[in-house]
Amino acid sequence: MRKLLSVIIIIMMSFMVSCGGERNEEGSTEVLWSVEEDTGTELSEEQETESTVISVIPEKERPAVKGIYVTGPVAGSERMNDLITLVDATELNTMVIDVKNDNGEITWKMESGSVLEMGNGVAYIRDIGALMETLKEHDIYTIARIVCFKDPVFAQNHIDCALRKPDGGFVTDAYGLAWVNPYEEEVWAYLTEIAQAALDVGFDEVQFDYVRFPIGEDADAADYKVDMSVDTKEQAISGFLSYASERIHEKGGVVTADVFGTVIDSPTDIERVGQDYAELGKRVDVLSPMVYPSHYGPGVFGFDVPDAHPYDTVYQALVLSQKVLGQDTEEECAIVRPWLQAFTATWVSGHISYEAEQIQQQIQAVYDAGYEEWILWNATCRYPMELLSE
């Protein structure tokens, strides 16, 4: 059986120079471009108390994560056996499994008050207890992915928490999925309820994805019900993560936040989505920047097509990452566990195919940049068997 390693790492993070993207279930991206600087504002007195909680990673045995992403439908299918075999045969040791997906669905019939009330538990995973038992038998570390503020189900059931356009319609993404207001503590409580329920069935860690504000004209015009010159987006996201981390730590869980790559060095993008990279390093235990080469624009790191340079692009991004948080300091900070590209970005002009070799190059870049942990993203959950062996 794989020996769990006790890991307490202080790792720091980076200036990134171009565009970063966030993936959805179909694997497409939203891209941010940085053009101007941001000015911060003071916390309100009420928010200051909540958001100044400093995260401390719970003392528990856990591996240096080397993981893959798994959707709810795949986790509940026969294909899960193939993925378990892949983990057993390689250096992989972790699965990031959808608990609350982009559609606002819970991926099993969760016995939780809000889920029962809204009826959004879907039996993709028919027996969550049996699944968790199997994963533990294989010494697989389990991370519960919870999509946060993109949630059409909660928006429909809690209209006061939905983000609304000036014409009264919902603020949605390109697929018509509605967003909820990141300032609303009712939303915070719901997300924390789901996280706690995931820990109760055996997940080791909670990963918050889409823990940000939406972007676009509709999002900019939405009524957030606060004075945003006083209560900034950054304060809302930091406040939520402090609120959730405190409660998740009480149950012994580890807390991760997925972030855009661009927010590492762009004041403009920090202000747009509310993800203050350095500040979030004090709120959660793990930060997972998406450093997919396909998400960087022409010319970044000196490459016409960064997607065609998997090692160099990831290495440059992570070396810059260390500078932002100051890896040579003694200050406590979240572990850095980047998302790596395990898909071919066919929409990128000049793209290359991403197979085992390209994945291994990115993994080596993580190690060479001084990091230890990583997770692979493929929306279809298909990963090459030729991954690095133990």
N, C-alpha and C positions, 0 to 999 in steps of 0.2 A: 504493500500500500504506500501511496505517496506520502512522504513525511511533510507535515505542515511546518512552515517556517514562521517564527515569530519576527514580525517586521515592524520596526518603528523607524521611519525614514523621514528626514527633513529634506525635501527637494524643492527647488525653486523654479521660476518660469520666465517667460520670454517676450521680447519685442518681436512682433510679426509685422511684416511690411505690406501686405496686400489685402487680398480678399479671403474671407473665410466662409464656409458654408455649413448648413445644418441639414442633415439627411432626414427624409421621411420614409414611410414604409415602402415606397416605390423606388427609393434610392436617388431621387432628384434632390436638388439643393436650392436653398435660398442664399443669395450672395450679398455680402455687405461690402461697401467701398468706403474707404476712409479719406476724407478731404479736409477736415477742419478739427479744431481742438474744442474741448468741452471745459466748462467751468463748474466746479462743484458747489453745492449749497449745504446749509446746515441742516442737521436732523431736527425734526420737531421734538419737543421734550418727551412726548409719549413714545416715539419710535426710538429715541436714543437709548433708553434703558433696555429695550428688547434687542436691538441690533448690535449692541456692543458685547454680546455673549461670545466668548472665544471658544471655538470648538477644540475639544481634546479627544483624540482618537481613543476609543475604549480599549482597555488592556485585554486582548484576547488573542488566542492563537489564530493566525490566518496566513495564507500563502502569499508569496509575491505573485500577484495575479498575472496570469497569461490566459486570456479568455476569448470567447466567441459570443456573438449575439445570436439569440434564439427567439423567434416569434412565438406567440401563444399557440397558434394552430400547429406549428411544427413541434412544439414541446408536448402537445397532446396527441401526436401521431406516431406511427411506426418509425418515421425518420429519426425520432429522438434516439432510438437504439444505435443508429449509425453514428450520430454525433457523440454519444457516450463512448463508442468504440474508438472514434477519432481522438477523444481526450485521453483515453487509456493508452493509446499507442504513441502519443506525442508528448511534448512538454506542456501542452495545454493542461490547465487545472481548474478552469472557471467557466461558468456559463452566466451570461447576462440575459435573463428571461423576461419577456414582457409580462408585467402584472396589470398595468393600466396602459392601453395603447393609444395611438393617435386619434382613434375614433371615440375615445372616452369609455371604451369597454374594459371591464375587468375580465381577465382571461380564464376565470373559473367561477363557479357559483359561490362566491365569497359570502360567508355568514357575517356580514357587517351591516350595521344599521342603515347607513346611507345607501349602500349597494342594494340592500333589500328594498328600500323605499323607492329607488329609481329604477330598479329592475335591470341594471346594466351588467350584471354578472352573466357571462356567456361561457358555456361549457366547452371551450376549446380544450382545456385540460380537464378531463372528466374526473380524475381522482388526484387532487393535488397532494394529498398525504402520501399516496403510494409513489408518486413521482419524486417527492422530496426524499423519501426513504431510499429509493434507488440511487439518487444522486449522492447521498451521503455514503451509501455502501461503496461507491466508486471514488470516495474522497474528493468529490467535486464541490468547489466553493461556489455558492449561489448568490447572485446579485439580482435584486428585483428592480427592473426598469419601470419607472413611473413617469409617464408624460404629464406635465404639470398644467400649464395655462392654456394649452390648446385642448379644449374639452367640449365638444358639441353636446354631450349628454348633460353635463352639469349646467351648461348655458341654457338649455331648453327647460330644465327643471328648476332653475334658480335664476329667473330673468333679471333680478336685481343685481346679480353678480356677472351677468354677461356684458361684454363690451359691445356698445351700440354705436352705429354710425349716426350722423346728424339726421338722416331720414328714418331712423328707428330700427333699421336692419342690423343684423349681427355683423361684427367684424370677423371676417373669415380668411382662411388661407386660399391658395390657388385651387384647392380641391373642395372648397365650400365648407370646411370644418371651422366651427365657431370657436372663438377665444373667450376666456373669462378674465376678470379684472385681477391682476396680480396684487393690487392693494387690499383686496377684500379678505379679511381674516376668516370669513366663513369658508372661503376656498382653501386657505391655509389649513384649517382644521380638517377639511375633507381629505386633502392630500396626505396629511399626517395620519389620519385614521386608516387609509389604505396602506400606508407604509408600516404601521404597527401591526395590521392584520397580516401583512406579508411576513413579518418577523415571527408572528405567532405560529405560522404553518411551517417555519423552518428556514426561511431565507437568512443568510448571514449578513447581508448588506443591502442598503437601499440606494438606488441611483435615480436622481431626479433629472429628467430630460425636458427640453422645452421650458426650462426654468428661466424664462426671459419674457420680455414684452414682444408683441407682434410688430412687424415693420410694414410700411406702406402708407399710402395717403389715407386710407380708411382708419388705420390704427392711429395715425397722427391726429385725426379729427375726432377721435372717440372721447367720450366724457369719462374720465377716470375718477371723478368725484372727490378729487383732492386738489390742493394748490400745488402743482407739480414744480413750481419754482422753489417751494419750501420742502415738500416731501418728494424727493427725486425718485426716478426709476431704480437707481442703484440702491437706494435705501429700502425700497420695497422688496427687491430680490434678496438683499442681505438680511433684511428683517425676517422674511419667510424662512430662509435657510437656517437662521439662528433659532427661530421658533421650532422648526421641525427637528433640527439636530438635537436640541435639548431633550425633546420627548423620545426621540429614537435612541439616544444614548442611554436613557433610563432603562430601555429594554435590551441594552447590550449590542445594538446594531451600529454598523459603520455607515456613514453618509457620504455620498458622492454627488457632485454636480457636473453635468455635461455643459461645456461652454463653446461658443464660437471661437475659432482660432484668432480672428481679428481683434478680439477685445483685449488681447494680451498687451497691445501697444497703441491702440487707437482710442483716444478720448472721445472722438465722435461716435464710434460704434459702442463704446461703453455707455454713453448717454442714450443712444438709440434703443438698445435692448436691455439695459440695466445690469449687465454683467461686468462688474468691476473685478477683474481677474485677481489682482493682488489682495483686494479686500475679501473676496470669497475664499481665498486661501486661509483666512482666519475663522471662517464660519463652518467649513466642512472638513472632513477627514481626507477626502480625495478630490482632486480636480481632474477632469478628463477633457482636455482640449482636442478638438477634431482637427488633426493635422494631415488630412488626406491630401496627397499631392494634387489631385484633380481639382481641389478647391482654391488653388492659387493661380492668379492671373498671369498672363504673359509678362516676362521680364522679372518676375519675383525671384530673388536669390540668384539673379543673373541668367535664368533659363527662359528661353522662348516658350517652352512648354514644360512647366514644372512636373506635370503628370508623367512625362517621359523620364524623369529622374527621381525614382522613388527613394533611393538611399539619401541622396544629397538634399532633397527637399525636406524630408523628415529630420535629418540631422541638423540642418541649418535652423529649422523652426525650433527644435528643442534646445539647441545651444543658446539661441536668443531667449528662449523661455527662462533659462536659468538666470539670465541677467535681470529680468524684471523683478523676481523675488529675492535675488541675491543669495545664490546657493552657498556662498562662502561665509554667510552670517550665522549667528546662533539663534536667530529668531524662529519661533515655532511656525510651521506652515504646513499646509496640506501636502500629502503625497501627490505626485504628478503621474497620472496613468493615461497616456494618450490613446485615443482611438486611431487605429490604422486602417488603411484602405485594403479591403479584400474583394473588390469589385472592379470591373472594367468600366471606365467613364466614357461610354460611347459618344456622349454629347460634347466632349471636349475635342476641339480640332487638334490633330496631332497626337491624340492619346495612344497609349500602348495597352496591350492586354496585361491584366494583373493575375498571374498564376502564382504557384508556390515560390518561384524565384523572386518575384517582385515583393511578395509578402515577407520573405526572409530578409531581403535587403532592408526593408523598413524596420523589422525587428532588430537587425544588427545596428541600424542607425540609432535606435533607442538606447541600446547598450553602450554604444560608442559615445553618445552624448551624456552618459552618466546616469541614465535612468534604468529602472529594473522591471517595471510593470507595463503591460500593454493589453489592449483588447482589439479584436478584429470585427469590422462591420461589413456584413453582406446582408442586404434586405431579404434575399431568398434563402439565407442560412446554408449556403453551399461553400464549403471550404476544402481546399485540396488536401488529400491524404498525405502528400509528400511534405507536410510541414516538419519543422525541425523535430527530430527524435530525441527521446530522453537519453 
